[in-house]
Amino acid sequence: MSPVVILAVIALVVGFGWRSMRREHARVAEALKKAESAVKKRAPAKTVTLEKDPRTGVYRPSDEG
């Protein structure tokens, strides 16, 4: 094979690889946007205050609220 044909084949492989990488990037970016919007729509999580037991040093939920 001549070097021109080999370079053309390499260029085609690189072109198809680049195009598939762009598609995959767009797919992942879209999935990330959907996940972020789902998190924003979700109700805020209830926070729990922890208190350290001075005797044992273990953190436990406070009795408040």
N, C-alpha and C positions, 0 to 999 in steps of 0.2 A: 504494500500500500504506500501511496505517496504521503509525504508529511502533511500535505494540505488536507487530505481526506481524514487523516488521524486528528488533526487539529479541529476539523469541522465536527467530527464525532464527539470530541472532548467538549467543544463549545455547546453542542446540543445537550449533552448530559448535564453540564453545568447550568445551562438555561432552564432545563426541566427541574433540576434540583432546586434552583433559586425560586422558581415559580411555586413549587410545592411548599417550600419553606414560608413564603409570603402567605399562602393560603392557610397554612397551619397557624401562623402567627395571628392572622385575622380571626380564625376560629377561636383560639384561646383568648384573645382580647375580648371578643364578644361574650364568651362564657364568663369571663371575669366581670364584665359590666353587668351581666344578668345577676351574678352572685352578689355583687355590691349593692345593686338596687333591691334585691330581696332582703339583704341585711338591713338596709335603711328603712324598709317598709315594716320590718318586724317590730313588735312592741319592745320597749326598753327592758332590759333585764332588771330584776329586783336585786338590789344590792344588800348584802348582809354584812353587818359590822362584827368583826371578831374582837374578842377580848382575851388577853393572855391570863391564864390562871397562874397567880404568883407562886403557888405551892408546887405545881407540876411543870410549869413552863409551856403547857399545851394551849394552843389557841382554840377557842370554841365560840360559836355564835352567841352574841349577847342576847339577853332576855328581852331587850327593847324591841317593840314593833313586830 
